[in-house]
Amino acid sequence: MLRSVAFLLVTACVTALAKEPTQTPDADAKFIGAVGCKSSSCHGGAGEKRSQYMTWSQKDFHTRAFAILLDARSARIGEAVGVSPQSSARCTVCHSPFQSVAQTRLTSTARPDEGVSCESCHGAAEPWLRGHTRSDWTYATRVTAGMHDLRNLYVRANACVACHQNVDADILKAGHPELVFELDGQSVNEPRHWRDDDPAIGPRSWLAGQAVALREITWALIKSPPDQRSQLLDQQSALVWMLDKTGFGNDLRKFSAFPGIQQRANEVAESAAKWNPTSDSLLSILQALAASDSDFQSGQSRQAAFYRALRLTLGLERLSVALNLSPKIEKELNALRSDVQRHYDFDMAAFAQHLRAFRAKL
């Protein structure tokens, strides 16, 4: 997971047609903490451009990321794997990111119990905090000063996937929920403190997110012992299969697991972040995914089929939303969602039947 943070410090594209702002990494930049954003004249007030801190502090589940490490469930997980959740980097790297930062880069106001706060996503604020609201600072100026280029969906996906996809096998076995990264749906469920006016933001987020999820799963396979690779291999296979159906990853099958799939998945993510789909192209992908019921046949393992069905259902949902089809096919989508709640009792035949019903309703 730590490795993925490096992808935030890249040269990124604001739009397909705009000049690229250059991200300037500063290894010594200091973190200020959320207190640097909470003033009522900044992001702690009222109105569209001044309420971001209030939205985060009052509604965002990321504020509870550290507190979760103090509950009974986390204590049981920690005991099972032999760590203290509140202090072990295996937990705090995602639940309390400031604990993974060198003390020399933390000001006195940067508190580890903030959980996942402003700078976890936007970058250490010291170089740009005072200047980023100036009228003569463009977006490119802010990015050059060190603020992360989150308008670029490739950068945005990388900011999230490191903590929303992979969990070590022993922590999963101890009771940690399994994570499945899907950038579009998770962004929609987030209490937003930003604007996305682009009508294609949904499918673009979904596709870029699935590609970076594949990259991360492939990376996790590299460091996993052979006896802990079964689920990861099935997850990797499911994403390769689904991206092949979209046409973006139709060459993924020819690559070896590493470094080929990892590198190719990263290229797909970069392309997806600049994708400008039409309604016809989205409908074509939706129909191709919906016509995959024959890929759920007896003979394949239940676990492998489950992960394939799970990724497929997430894709059908996000594309249906983008095409404003959800009300028409909500009943069929709900049946598919119900099918993929648990892998241990997944019914391939029932899923294929529900998938045919979904396709018939399109």
N, C-alpha and C positions, 0 to 999 in steps of 0.2 A: 504493500500500500504506500509506503514512504516514497518509493520510486516515482509514483505518478505525479507527485507534487511538482517535480521538475518540469513537467509538461506545461505548467502554468507560465513559465518564463520563456516564452517563445515569441518569435515575430509572427503576428497574427493579422488576419484580414478583417477589417471592419465591415466591408461589404465587398461583393465581387468586383465592383467598379471603382471603389474608393482607393485612395492612396493608403498603403499599409503603414500604420503607426508602429514604431519600433519599441518593443518592450525592453527596457533597460534593467536588467537584474542588479540588485544591490545587496550583496551578501551581508552587509553590516547595517542595513536599514532597521530602525527600531519600531517595535509595536507599541502603540499608545493605549490600546484597549477601547472598549465601546464608549467609555466616558468622553473620548474625543469627538464623538458624533451626536451626543445626546442633548446638546444645547437646543433650546427652543428656537433659536435663530438659525440653527443648522438642520439636523434631521430629527430633532426631538419635539417638533412643534406640530402645527396643523397644516393641512393642505397637501396637495399631490406631491410637491417637491420637498416637503419638510417633515413628513411623518414616518420616514423609513425606520428610524430608531424605535418609535413607538410601536410600529407594526411588529418589528422583530421582538422587542422586549415583552410585549403583551400577548402575542398570538403565535409566535414561531416556536415549534417544538425543538429547534436547535438550541434554544436557551436552556433546555432541560438536559442537554447532552451530558454535562458533568454530574448533575443531580442523580441521573440514572445509575451512575457508578456507586452510589451510596445506598441503593435499595437492596432488599433481601435477595432478589433474583441475581443481581450482579455479585453479591457476596457468595452465593452458592456456586456460580460459574467460576469465580476467582479461586474458591477453595478447591474446586475440582481440578483446575489446571495449575494450581500452586502459585498464584500471584495475588497481589493486592490491587483490585481494580482501580482504586483512586490514585495509585502511583505507578503502576506498571505501564511502560510505554506501549505494550501490546493493546492496552485499552485506551490510554489517554491520547494516543496519537490521533484518534478520531473524536473522542469524547471530551477532551480537554487539550486542544492543539497547542496552547501556549506552553504546556509542560514539555513539549518536544523542541522548544526554541531555546537557544543558548541564553543564559541569564543576562549576558551583556547586551542582548538585543531587546530586552523587555524593560520598559519604563516602570515606574512605581505604580502606575495606574492600570497596567495590563494584568488582569487577574485571571488565574487559571480556572476559577469557578464560573467564568462567563460562559463556558461551553464553546459552541461554535458561533463565534461572533463576527462582527463586521470584517475585520482584517483576515479572518480565516478564508474568506472568499476574495476580498478586494485587495489584499496585499498589505504589507507593513506600511503604516500611514505616515510615518515621520517625513519622508521626502515630499509628499504631495498634500498633506492635510491642510496646511495654511493656504496653498495656492489653488486648490482644485475648484474653488467656487469663484475665482476671479473671472470677470467677463472676457478677459483677453486670453484665457486658457481654453484651447480647444480640447476636444476629446483626445486627439492625438497627443497633445501636450501632456495631458494627465497620464496617459499610458506610458509615454516616454519617461515621465517622472517616477514611474514604478507602480502605478495603479494597474491591476490586472484587467485585461481587455475582455470583459465578460460579454460584450456585444457579439463577440465571435463565439459561435456555438461550439466550436472545437475546444477553445479555451474553457468555456463554461462547463462542458461535459467533463473535461479533465479535472476541473475544480471539485466536482462532485463524486466522480466514479471511484476515486481512491478510497473513500469511506463508505460507499454504497453498493459495493459488489462483492469483494472477497473477504471472507472470514476464515481464519485458520481452522483446520479440521477438528483439532482438539477442543477449541472454543465452541464450535458448532455442536459437537457431541455433548458438551457440558450444558447446553441449553440456550445458547445465543441464537436468535432467529436467523434463518437463512436470508441472505440479501439478494435481491434481483434488481439490477439497475435499469431504470427506464426513464430517461431524462424528461420527456414530454409530460407524462402523467404525473411524475413527482413534482415537476414545476407547477403544474396546474393545481395540485393539492397544497402547495406551499402558499401561505398567506403572502401575497405579492407586495413587495415594496419597490417594484420596478415596472416599467412599461415595455410591452412587446407589441408594436403596432403592425408588424409584418404578418399578413395572413398566412404565410407559409411557415411560420415559426414552429408550429406544432409538428407536422411531419418531418421537418428538417431536424428538429430536436430529437424526435424519436429515432430517426435513422442514424444520426451521429452518435447518439447514446448507445445504440445497440452495437455499433462498430467498436467504440471504446470499451464496452463491456467485454466483447470478444478479445480484444487486446489484453485486458487485465486478467481474464480467465486463463489465457494462454501463458501469461507471465507467471501466474500462480502455479500452473502445472510444472514450470521449470523448477521451482523450489520445493515442490511437494514430494514426500517420499512415495515410492511406487504403490504402497498399499493404501494411500489416501487419495488416489487420482481418479477413482471411478466416477464420482459426481462431477468433478471438474471436466473430465473427458466428455461426459454426456452433455454438460452445459455448453462446452465448446462446440460439439457436434451440432447441437440445436441451433446455435447462432450462425454457424457456417451454412447450415441448411436453409435457415430463414433469409439470410442475406443473399443467398443464391437465388431464392424466389423473387427478390426485389429487383434483380438484375445488377445491383451494385457490387455484389460479391460473387458473381458467377464464375470467377476464376480461383476462389479461395481453396477449393478442393484439391487443386494441383500442388499446393504448397505443403511443405512439411510443418509439423507443429511449431518448431522454433528454428530459426527466427522468421521463417517465411510467413506463417499465418499472422504472427504478431505485427510484423512490418506492414503486411498488406491490409490488415484491419485498421491500422493507423492511417494509411492512405485513404481508405474508404471513409473514415471519420472526417478527414480533412475535406474530402470532396463533398460529403453530405452536408457539411457546415455551409457550403456555398450553393447548395442545390436550390433551384427555383422551379418547383413542380407546378404543373398545370392540373386542373381538375381531372382532365382525361388521363394524365399519367398516374395520378393518385388512384383513380378508379381502376386502372389497369393493374396496378400492384395489388390493390385490395382484392380484385377478382382472382388474381393468380394465387394469392395466399388462401383465399376461401376455397379454391379448387384442389386443395392438397389433402382431401380426406383419404385418398388412396395410399397416402404415406403413413397412415396409422393402421397397420395390419398386425395380426397376431404373428409372433415369431421374433419381434424385436423386444428388447427388455422394457419392462414397465417404466423404469426410471428414465431411460433414454427417451421414450415416447412422451413421458410427462413433461420433461424440460422443453421438448420440441413444441408440445401443445401450449405450454405456458408462454413461451416467447411468441408463438403464433397468436394467441388470444390477446396479448398486449398490443401486438401490431394491428390486429383487426379493430380493436377498440380505438386506438389513436387515429387510424386512417378514417374510420367511420365518423369520429368527431370532426376531423378536418373537412370532411365532405358533407357535414350536417345531416348525416344519415342515422344518427343515434336513436332519435325517437322512433323511427320506423322499425329498427331492428333490436330494440332494447331487450325484448323478451329472449331473442336468440342469443344475444351477447351474454345475458345473465346466465343462460344455460351453460355456455362455454366457460364463463368465470367460475361457476359452481364446480365444473368438472376438474378444474386445475387448482383446487384448494389444497390438496395433499397428494404427495407422490406415492405414498404406500398403498392407497386404494384407488389409484387412477384407473379408469375404465376406458380403454382405447376404443372399443366398439361404440360406447355411448358418445364419446367425444366425436368420432367420425360421423355419427348420425346427427348430432347437433350441428356439426360443421356443414353438413349437406343442407340442413334446414336454414342455416344462416345464408348460405349461397343462394338458395331458392328465393329468399326474401329480398335479395339485393335488387 
